Amino acid sequence: MRLDIEYRLKGKEEFLHTELGNEDLKVELLEDGDRHIVKVTALKDLTLIRGKINEVHNFEPNDVFPTNGYQSWTDTKERVFKKREKERNVFKIPKVLLNAYAFDKYGDAVFYPYKPNTVHGYDIFYIKGNKEIFSYNYNYRNAYLIFEVHYSTKTLDVLSDIYGVDLKPGESFNVYDMYFGDSYEKGLESFKKDFALLQGEKVFGYTSWYNYYQNINESIILRDLDSLDSRFGLFQIDDGYETFVGDWLDVDEKKFPNGLKAIVDKIHAKGFKAGIWLAPFVGETKSKLFNEHIDWFKRDEKGELAKCGGNWSGFYALDLDKKEVQEYIKKCLKHYVDLGFDFFKLDFLYASSIAPTPGKSRAIMTTEAYQMLKDILKGKTILGCGANCFSSYKMFDYLRVGPDVSLKFDDIWYMKFMHRERISTKITLQNTIYRSIFNNRLFLNDPDVFLLRKENIQMNDKQKEALLTINALFGSVLMTSDNIATYDEKTKALLEKKLELFYHASDVSYKKRGQKIDIKYQLNGKEHKITYNTKKGTLS
């Protein structure tokens, strides 16, 4: 095992290949049981780039390990080492498509160098096998922890993403602060202790997105609101009410001639919380925000505007270090607070660190951005989306843990070759199960919607039932975009049955078995077992 620290001194990259330090850096190794800290103190003006602990573990063929994705939508799964499953490398997409749709901007491809015969995950890692490991990041506010599994050498490296941290002589920084133990069960118990059980409410609600997408209007919203009964607790208006993304103070008057306040009042009159969707850190190219305040937008190290993806008319990241940007975000969010909204779904939050800020790591940038949202919306409920998991701890009440559900089980065929954050029911179900370790710990998990309707859907009945069942068992948010007035008696009965799972199932556990996942849970004093087929999307 060897510790490397990469840094920049007088414009030149340097490497420290020793635990003892050199004339530029002093290194201290601190241990408290299974907690391990690597602290560096600068002896000269320098900028940190990366830490790397080499060859932490030698893999055996049957070792099972997770790869927790960079942000909410990034594919996350448990893997078996001997199967050597590949990791989707976005840079293998033809450049003409990459440039046109900015597929490389949604995840960590903007800063992480994808490598052949290597897979990686963020901030938590374990090995189930003969030689167990359990590790997680205490340093999540300052540096992401990246676990690299190398198939060719059968080794594990642990990286610390400290890129951009400036240190002056005498200043110190923890490159690593992590739990690292040799027992899965002991490590899991430690994780549960360090991230104590959250006291939060389960949410059963409606969102407009997965039926109408941006094609919503006042009539549709009020019709679907009228269809909901007293079992529901939340009614959320999703994307499509605003004129353009970024212009949050401009509601589309053609779609909503009476504005949103009257709708909020009707939501409250039914006894529901009123929810609203916003993407506070971005603006699309057609927005007034982008065209009138181009200087408010972030630029990368090349001086180019920091694009975040190809949605809408293309969209870019706001520069959150600018005071006027912070004031604009505050003004927009406070506007919706004043309208009476109780629940805020804040999306595309990865934009907070898509381009570097001098002196700060990506984790520090993310922490500051999320803290700003929490401070502005104090007393309101926040659901984060497109966000880093560990950074969201104690920032958001709920967090999406997978990509958007698709109306087909695995979306359009060619999307399988796209980015790791692509829309896919298949992937989001996988994430829902494998990220269940976070539920009621880091936040309450939002597994995205279930869909039981007959129209505007291309999943079969068994796939729809599996989606509802897994969401009910592993999540704390159960949402739909269906107009439930269209449900027949059989569909109503199915929903009622799964609501019992959502509210009363306990001791939910899973075990990977090839392409199948065996699931156990307790209900009404009895143990139940079901098996999920990840390839077909069905239960047995």
C-alpha positions as CSV (number, residue, x, y, z in Angstrom):
1,M,0.0,0.0,0.0
2,R,1.3,3.5,-1.0
3,L,0.1,7.0,-0.4
4,D,0.4,9.5,-3.3
5,I,-0.5,13.2,-3.1
6,E,-0.6,15.2,-6.3
7,Y,-0.4,19.0,-6.1
8,R,0.5,22.0,-8.2
9,L,3.5,24.3,-7.2
10,K,4.4,27.3,-9.3
11,G,2.3,26.0,-12.2
12,K,4.0,22.6,-12.2
13,E,2.4,19.4,-11.1
14,E,4.3,17.5,-8.4
15,F,3.8,14.1,-6.7
16,L,4.5,13.1,-3.1
17,H,5.2,9.4,-3.0
18,T,5.9,9.0,0.7
19,E,3.9,9.2,3.9
20,L,6.6,11.3,5.5
21,G,6.3,14.5,3.5
22,N,8.8,16.6,1.6
23,E,10.0,20.2,1.4
24,D,6.6,21.3,0.1
25,L,4.2,19.3,2.3
26,K,4.0,17.8,5.8
27,V,1.9,14.7,6.1
28,E,0.3,13.3,9.3
29,L,-1.4,9.9,9.6
30,L,-4.0,9.8,12.4
31,E,-6.0,6.8,13.4
32,D,-8.8,6.2,15.9
33,G,-9.9,2.6,15.6
34,D,-11.3,2.2,12.1
35,R,-11.2,5.9,11.4
36,H,-8.2,7.0,9.3
37,I,-7.2,10.6,8.6
38,V,-4.4,11.8,6.3
39,K,-3.7,15.5,7.1
40,V,-1.4,17.6,5.0
41,T,0.1,21.0,6.0
42,A,1.5,23.2,3.3
43,L,5.1,24.5,3.6
44,K,4.8,26.6,0.4
45,D,2.0,28.1,-1.6
46,L,0.4,25.2,-3.5
47,T,-2.8,23.8,-4.9
48,L,-4.0,20.2,-4.1
49,I,-5.1,18.0,-7.0
50,R,-5.6,14.4,-5.8
51,G,-4.8,11.9,-3.1
52,K,-4.4,8.2,-3.9
53,I,-4.0,5.2,-1.7
54,N,-2.8,2.4,-3.9
55,E,-3.5,-1.4,-3.8
56,V,-5.7,-1.4,-0.7
57,H,-7.2,-4.8,-1.4
58,N,-6.6,-7.8,-3.7
59,F,-9.8,-9.1,-5.1
60,E,-11.0,-12.7,-5.2
61,P,-13.4,-13.9,-8.0
62,N,-16.5,-14.1,-5.9
63,D,-16.1,-10.7,-4.1
64,V,-19.3,-8.6,-4.3
65,F,-18.9,-4.8,-4.2
66,P,-20.9,-1.7,-5.0
67,T,-20.3,1.2,-7.4
68,N,-22.2,4.1,-6.0
69,G,-22.7,6.6,-8.8
70,Y,-21.6,10.3,-8.7
71,Q,-25.0,11.9,-8.6
72,S,-28.7,11.0,-8.2
73,W,-29.2,9.7,-11.7
74,T,-25.9,7.8,-12.2
75,D,-26.2,4.1,-12.4
76,T,-25.5,2.3,-9.2
77,K,-25.2,-1.4,-8.6
78,E,-23.5,-4.3,-6.8
79,R,-21.1,-6.2,-8.9
80,V,-19.3,-9.6,-8.7
81,F,-15.6,-9.2,-9.5
82,K,-15.3,-12.3,-11.7
83,K,-17.9,-11.0,-14.1
84,R,-15.9,-7.9,-14.9
85,E,-18.9,-5.8,-16.0
86,K,-17.9,-2.8,-18.0
87,E,-18.7,0.8,-17.0
88,R,-20.4,3.0,-19.6
89,N,-17.8,5.4,-20.9
90,V,-19.5,8.4,-22.4
91,F,-16.5,9.3,-24.5
92,K,-17.1,6.3,-26.7
93,I,-20.2,8.1,-28.0
94,P,-19.6,9.6,-31.5
95,K,-18.2,13.1,-31.0
96,V,-20.9,14.6,-33.2
97,L,-23.6,13.4,-30.7
98,L,-21.5,14.2,-27.7
99,N,-21.1,17.8,-28.9
100,A,-24.7,18.2,-29.9
101,Y,-26.3,16.9,-26.8
102,A,-23.5,17.3,-24.2
103,F,-24.0,13.8,-22.8
104,D,-20.6,14.2,-21.0
105,K,-21.9,17.0,-18.8
106,Y,-24.4,15.1,-16.7
107,G,-22.0,13.0,-14.6
108,D,-18.4,12.9,-13.5
109,A,-17.0,12.7,-17.0
110,V,-16.3,16.4,-16.7
111,F,-13.5,15.6,-14.2
112,Y,-12.9,11.9,-13.8
113,P,-10.7,10.1,-16.4
114,Y,-12.5,6.9,-17.3
115,K,-10.1,4.0,-17.7
116,P,-10.3,0.6,-19.4
117,N,-10.8,-2.5,-17.1
118,T,-11.8,-0.2,-14.3
119,V,-15.0,0.6,-12.5
120,H,-15.5,3.2,-9.7
121,G,-17.9,4.5,-7.1
122,Y,-18.3,7.3,-4.6
123,D,-18.1,7.8,-0.8
124,I,-19.1,4.3,0.3
125,F,-17.7,0.9,-0.5
126,Y,-17.8,-2.6,0.8
127,I,-16.7,-6.2,-0.1
128,K,-18.8,-9.2,0.7
129,G,-16.5,-12.2,0.5
130,N,-13.8,-14.1,2.3
131,K,-11.9,-10.9,3.1
132,E,-14.4,-8.2,3.9
133,I,-14.1,-4.5,3.7
134,F,-16.5,-1.6,4.7
135,S,-15.5,2.0,4.1
136,Y,-17.2,5.4,3.9
137,N,-16.4,9.0,3.8
138,Y,-16.4,11.4,6.8
139,N,-14.8,14.1,4.7
140,Y,-17.8,14.5,2.3
141,R,-18.1,18.2,2.9
142,N,-14.5,18.8,1.6
143,A,-13.6,16.0,-0.8
144,Y,-15.3,13.1,-2.6
145,L,-13.9,9.7,-1.9
146,I,-13.5,7.6,-5.1
147,F,-13.1,3.8,-4.9
148,E,-11.4,2.4,-8.1
149,V,-11.6,-1.3,-8.8
150,H,-9.0,-2.5,-11.4
151,Y,-9.9,-5.8,-13.1
152,S,-6.5,-6.1,-14.7
153,T,-4.4,-5.9,-11.5
154,K,-7.3,-7.2,-9.2
155,T,-6.7,-4.3,-6.9
156,L,-8.6,-1.5,-5.2
157,D,-7.3,2.1,-5.0
158,V,-8.9,4.8,-2.9
159,L,-8.8,8.4,-4.4
160,S,-9.6,11.7,-2.7
161,D,-10.9,14.4,-5.1
162,I,-9.2,17.5,-3.7
163,Y,-8.8,19.2,-7.0
164,G,-8.5,23.0,-6.6
165,V,-7.9,23.4,-2.9
166,D,-5.4,26.2,-2.3
167,L,-3.1,26.1,0.7
168,K,-0.8,28.8,2.0
169,P,2.3,28.0,4.2
170,G,1.0,26.7,7.6
171,E,-2.5,25.9,6.4
172,S,-3.7,22.3,6.8
173,F,-6.3,20.1,5.0
174,N,-7.6,16.6,5.6
175,V,-7.0,14.8,2.3
176,Y,-8.6,11.7,3.8
177,D,-11.0,11.2,6.7
178,M,-12.7,7.8,6.3
179,Y,-14.0,4.8,8.1
180,F,-12.1,1.7,6.8
181,G,-12.8,-1.7,8.5
182,D,-12.4,-5.4,7.8
183,S,-15.9,-6.5,8.6
184,Y,-19.1,-5.8,6.5
185,E,-21.5,-6.2,9.5
186,K,-19.3,-4.1,11.8
187,G,-18.9,-1.4,9.2
188,L,-22.6,-1.4,8.4
189,E,-23.4,-0.9,12.1
190,S,-20.8,1.9,12.3
191,F,-22.4,3.6,9.3
192,K,-25.8,3.4,10.8
193,K,-24.5,4.9,14.0
194,D,-22.6,7.7,12.4
195,F,-25.6,8.6,10.2
196,A,-28.3,8.3,12.8
197,L,-31.8,7.4,11.9
198,L,-33.7,10.4,10.5
199,Q,-37.2,11.3,11.7
200,G,-39.1,12.0,8.5
201,E,-42.5,11.3,7.0
202,K,-43.2,9.0,4.1
203,V,-44.8,10.8,1.2
204,F,-47.6,9.5,-1.0
205,G,-48.2,12.0,-3.8
206,Y,-48.7,13.2,-7.3
207,T,-46.4,14.9,-9.8
208,S,-47.3,16.1,-13.2
209,W,-44.1,15.2,-15.1
210,Y,-44.4,11.5,-16.2
211,N,-47.6,11.8,-18.1
212,Y,-47.6,15.3,-19.6
213,Y,-43.9,16.4,-19.3
214,Q,-43.8,20.1,-20.1
215,N,-47.2,20.0,-21.8
216,I,-49.2,21.0,-18.7
217,N,-51.8,23.7,-18.2
218,E,-54.3,24.8,-15.6
219,S,-57.0,22.5,-16.8
220,I,-54.9,19.4,-16.7
221,I,-53.5,20.3,-13.3
222,L,-56.9,21.0,-11.7
223,R,-58.5,17.9,-13.3
224,D,-55.8,15.6,-11.9
225,L,-56.0,17.4,-8.5
226,D,-59.7,16.7,-8.4
227,S,-59.1,12.9,-9.0
228,L,-57.0,12.5,-5.9
229,D,-58.5,11.2,-2.6
230,S,-57.5,11.7,1.0
231,R,-54.8,9.0,0.9
232,F,-52.6,11.5,-0.9
233,G,-50.5,14.0,0.9
234,L,-48.7,15.9,-1.8
235,F,-49.5,17.5,-5.2
236,Q,-46.5,18.6,-7.1
237,I,-46.5,20.8,-10.2
238,D,-43.4,19.9,-12.3
239,D,-41.6,21.5,-15.2
240,G,-43.7,23.3,-17.8
241,Y,-45.4,26.1,-15.8
242,E,-42.5,28.6,-16.4
243,T,-41.8,30.3,-19.7
244,F,-38.2,29.2,-19.9
245,V,-35.9,27.3,-17.5
246,G,-34.2,30.0,-15.4
247,D,-37.0,32.6,-15.7
248,W,-38.7,31.3,-12.6
249,L,-40.6,34.6,-12.0
250,D,-42.4,34.3,-15.4
251,V,-45.2,31.8,-15.4
252,D,-46.6,31.0,-18.8
253,E,-49.8,33.0,-19.0
254,K,-51.3,31.0,-21.9
255,K,-51.0,27.7,-19.9
256,F,-51.8,29.3,-16.5
257,P,-53.9,32.4,-17.1
258,N,-54.8,32.6,-13.4
259,G,-51.3,32.1,-12.2
260,L,-50.3,29.5,-9.5
261,K,-51.6,31.0,-6.3
262,A,-55.2,29.9,-6.9
263,I,-54.0,26.4,-7.6
264,V,-52.0,26.4,-4.4
265,D,-55.1,27.4,-2.5
266,K,-57.1,24.5,-4.0
267,I,-54.3,22.0,-3.2
268,H,-54.4,23.2,0.4
269,A,-58.2,23.1,0.5
270,K,-57.9,19.3,-0.3
271,G,-55.6,18.9,2.7
272,F,-52.5,18.3,0.5
273,K,-49.0,19.9,0.6
274,A,-48.3,22.0,-2.5
275,G,-45.1,21.1,-4.3
276,I,-43.2,22.9,-7.1
277,W,-40.3,21.9,-9.3
278,L,-37.4,24.2,-10.0
279,A,-33.8,23.9,-11.3
280,P,-32.3,26.9,-9.4
281,F,-28.6,26.6,-10.5
282,V,-29.2,26.7,-14.3
283,G,-30.7,28.7,-17.2
284,E,-31.5,27.6,-20.7
285,T,-30.4,29.5,-23.8
286,K,-33.9,30.8,-24.6
287,S,-34.3,32.4,-21.2
288,K,-34.2,36.1,-20.4
289,L,-31.8,35.1,-17.6
290,F,-29.3,33.7,-20.1
291,N,-29.7,36.5,-22.7
292,E,-29.8,39.4,-20.4
293,H,-27.3,38.3,-17.7
294,I,-24.7,36.2,-19.6
295,D,-22.2,37.5,-17.1
296,W,-24.0,35.6,-14.3
297,F,-23.1,32.3,-15.9
298,K,-20.1,30.1,-14.9
299,R,-17.1,29.7,-17.2
300,D,-14.7,26.8,-17.2
301,E,-10.9,26.8,-17.1
302,K,-10.8,27.5,-20.8
303,G,-13.0,30.5,-20.4
304,E,-16.0,28.9,-22.1
305,L,-19.5,28.8,-20.6
306,A,-20.1,25.8,-18.5
307,K,-22.7,23.8,-20.3
308,C,-24.7,21.3,-18.2
309,G,-26.5,19.2,-20.9
310,G,-28.8,19.2,-23.9
311,N,-32.2,19.5,-22.2
312,W,-34.6,22.3,-23.3
313,S,-32.7,24.6,-25.6
314,G,-29.4,23.6,-24.0
315,F,-28.6,24.9,-20.5
316,Y,-25.7,26.3,-18.6
317,A,-24.6,26.7,-14.9
318,L,-25.0,29.9,-13.0
319,D,-21.9,31.2,-11.2
320,L,-22.9,30.7,-7.6
321,D,-20.0,32.7,-6.3
322,K,-21.5,35.9,-7.6
323,K,-23.6,37.9,-5.1
324,E,-26.2,38.9,-7.7
325,V,-26.7,35.2,-8.6
326,Q,-27.3,34.3,-5.0
327,E,-29.7,37.1,-4.6
328,Y,-31.6,36.1,-7.8
329,I,-31.9,32.5,-6.6
330,K,-33.1,33.7,-3.2
331,K,-35.7,36.0,-4.9
332,C,-37.0,33.2,-7.0
333,L,-37.4,30.7,-4.2
334,K,-38.9,33.2,-1.8
335,H,-41.4,34.0,-4.5
336,Y,-42.7,30.4,-4.4
337,V,-42.6,30.4,-0.6
338,D,-44.8,33.5,-0.7
339,L,-47.2,31.8,-3.1
340,G,-47.7,29.2,-0.4
341,F,-45.7,26.2,-1.7
342,D,-44.6,23.8,1.0
343,F,-42.5,21.3,-0.9
344,F,-39.6,22.1,-3.2
345,K,-38.2,19.6,-5.7
346,L,-34.9,21.2,-6.7
347,D,-33.3,19.6,-9.8
348,F,-30.1,19.5,-11.8
349,L,-28.1,20.3,-8.7
350,Y,-24.9,18.8,-10.1
351,A,-24.5,22.1,-11.9
352,S,-23.2,23.6,-8.6
353,S,-19.7,22.1,-9.3
354,I,-19.6,21.4,-13.0
355,A,-16.7,23.9,-13.5
356,P,-13.9,24.6,-11.0
357,T,-13.9,27.6,-8.6
358,P,-10.3,28.6,-7.7
359,G,-9.4,27.6,-4.2
360,K,-12.3,25.1,-3.7
361,S,-12.7,21.4,-4.2
362,R,-15.9,20.1,-6.0
363,A,-17.2,18.9,-2.7
364,I,-16.7,22.3,-1.0
365,M,-18.5,24.0,-3.9
366,T,-21.4,21.5,-3.6
367,T,-21.6,21.9,0.1
368,E,-21.8,25.7,-0.1
369,A,-24.5,25.5,-2.8
370,Y,-26.7,23.1,-1.0
371,Q,-26.3,25.0,2.3
372,M,-27.5,28.1,0.5
373,L,-30.7,26.3,-0.6
374,K,-31.3,25.0,2.8
375,D,-30.9,28.5,4.4
376,I,-33.2,30.1,1.9
377,L,-35.9,27.4,2.3
378,K,-35.7,27.1,6.1
379,G,-38.8,25.5,7.4
380,K,-39.8,24.1,4.0
381,T,-39.4,20.6,2.7
382,I,-36.7,20.0,0.1
383,L,-36.4,17.0,-2.3
384,G,-33.0,17.1,-4.1
385,C,-32.5,15.7,-7.5
386,G,-29.4,15.3,-9.7
387,A,-27.4,15.7,-6.6
388,N,-24.4,14.1,-4.9
389,C,-25.6,11.7,-2.2
390,F,-23.3,12.3,0.7
391,S,-23.2,16.0,0.1
392,S,-27.0,16.0,0.5
393,Y,-26.8,14.7,4.1
394,K,-28.6,17.1,6.4
395,M,-29.2,19.4,3.5
396,F,-32.3,17.9,1.9
397,D,-35.2,16.0,3.5
398,Y,-35.5,13.7,0.5
399,L,-33.3,12.7,-2.4
400,R,-33.9,11.1,-5.7
401,V,-31.7,8.0,-5.8
402,G,-32.0,7.0,-9.5
403,P,-32.6,8.4,-13.0
404,D,-36.0,9.3,-14.4
405,V,-38.4,6.5,-14.9
406,S,-39.0,5.8,-18.6
407,L,-42.4,4.9,-20.2
408,K,-40.7,1.8,-21.6
409,F,-38.9,-0.5,-19.2
410,D,-35.5,0.4,-20.6
411,D,-36.3,3.4,-22.7
412,I,-35.5,3.6,-26.5
413,W,-32.9,1.0,-27.5
414,Y,-30.2,3.4,-28.6
415,M,-30.2,5.1,-25.2
416,K,-28.5,2.0,-23.8
417,F,-25.3,3.3,-25.4
418,M,-25.5,6.8,-24.0
419,H,-24.5,8.4,-20.7
420,R,-24.7,6.8,-17.2
421,E,-27.4,9.2,-16.2
422,R,-29.8,8.3,-19.0
423,I,-33.6,7.9,-18.5
424,S,-34.4,4.2,-17.6
425,T,-36.9,2.4,-15.4
426,K,-34.5,-0.6,-15.5
427,I,-31.7,1.4,-14.0
428,T,-33.7,3.4,-11.5
429,L,-35.1,0.2,-10.1
430,Q,-31.6,-1.1,-9.7
431,N,-30.6,2.2,-8.0
432,T,-33.6,2.0,-5.7
433,I,-32.5,-1.3,-4.3
434,Y,-28.8,-0.8,-4.1
435,R,-29.1,2.7,-2.6
436,S,-31.6,1.6,0.0
437,I,-28.6,1.7,2.5
438,F,-29.0,5.5,2.5
439,N,-32.8,5.5,3.3
440,N,-33.5,7.1,6.7
441,R,-29.8,7.7,7.1
442,L,-28.4,10.3,4.7
443,F,-32.0,11.4,3.7
444,L,-35.3,9.7,2.9
445,N,-35.0,8.0,-0.5
446,D,-37.2,9.0,-3.5
447,P,-37.2,6.2,-6.0
448,D,-39.2,8.2,-8.5
449,V,-42.7,7.4,-9.7
450,F,-44.9,4.3,-10.2
451,L,-47.2,4.2,-13.2
452,L,-50.3,1.9,-13.4
453,R,-52.3,3.7,-16.1
454,K,-53.3,1.9,-19.4
455,E,-52.6,4.8,-21.7
456,N,-49.4,6.6,-22.6
457,I,-47.2,3.8,-21.2
458,Q,-45.3,0.9,-22.8
459,M,-44.5,-1.2,-19.8
460,N,-46.5,-4.4,-19.4
461,D,-48.6,-5.0,-16.3
462,K,-46.0,-7.2,-14.6
463,Q,-43.3,-4.5,-15.0
464,K,-45.7,-1.8,-13.7
465,E,-46.4,-4.0,-10.7
466,A,-42.7,-4.6,-10.0
467,L,-42.0,-0.8,-10.2
468,L,-44.7,-0.1,-7.7
469,T,-43.7,-2.9,-5.4
470,I,-40.0,-2.1,-5.3
471,N,-40.7,1.6,-4.8
472,A,-43.1,0.8,-1.9
473,L,-40.6,-1.5,-0.2
474,F,-37.3,0.4,-0.6
475,G,-38.4,4.1,-0.8
476,S,-39.9,6.8,1.5
477,V,-41.5,8.6,-1.4
478,L,-44.3,7.0,-3.5
479,M,-45.4,9.3,-6.3
480,T,-47.4,8.9,-9.5
481,S,-48.2,11.0,-12.6
482,D,-51.4,9.0,-13.3
483,N,-54.8,10.5,-13.5
484,I,-56.1,7.9,-11.0
485,A,-59.7,8.6,-12.0
486,T,-59.0,6.3,-15.0
487,Y,-58.1,3.3,-12.8
488,D,-60.3,0.3,-13.0
489,E,-61.2,-1.8,-9.9
490,K,-58.3,-4.2,-10.4
491,T,-55.8,-1.4,-10.5
492,K,-57.3,0.3,-7.5
493,A,-57.0,-2.9,-5.5
494,L,-53.4,-3.3,-6.6
495,L,-52.5,0.2,-5.4
496,E,-54.2,-0.3,-2.1
497,K,-52.3,-3.6,-1.5
498,K,-49.0,-1.9,-2.3
499,L,-49.8,1.0,0.0
500,E,-49.9,-1.5,2.8
501,L,-46.3,-2.4,1.9
502,F,-45.2,1.2,1.7
503,Y,-46.5,2.0,5.2
504,H,-46.1,-1.2,7.1
505,A,-43.4,-3.5,5.6
506,S,-40.3,-3.8,7.7
507,D,-36.9,-5.5,7.8
508,V,-36.6,-5.2,4.0
509,S,-33.4,-6.9,2.7
510,Y,-32.0,-8.1,-0.6
511,K,-29.3,-10.4,-2.0
512,K,-27.9,-10.3,-5.5
513,R,-28.1,-13.6,-7.4
514,G,-26.9,-13.3,-11.0
515,Q,-29.4,-11.2,-12.9
516,K,-31.9,-11.7,-10.1
517,I,-32.3,-10.1,-6.7
518,D,-33.9,-12.0,-3.8
519,I,-35.9,-9.7,-1.5
520,K,-37.2,-10.4,2.0
521,Y,-39.5,-8.3,4.1
522,Q,-41.8,-8.6,7.2
523,L,-45.5,-7.7,7.0
524,N,-48.2,-8.4,9.6
525,G,-45.8,-10.6,11.5
526,K,-44.9,-12.8,8.6
527,E,-41.8,-13.1,6.4
528,H,-42.3,-12.7,2.7
529,K,-40.0,-13.5,-0.2
530,I,-40.0,-12.3,-3.7
531,T,-37.5,-12.3,-6.5
532,Y,-36.9,-9.4,-8.9
533,N,-35.6,-10.2,-12.4
534,T,-33.4,-7.3,-13.4
535,K,-33.4,-8.2,-17.1
536,K,-37.2,-8.6,-17.5
537,G,-38.3,-6.1,-14.9
538,T,-40.7,-8.6,-13.3
539,L,-41.3,-10.2,-9.9
540,S,-41.8,-13.9,-9.0
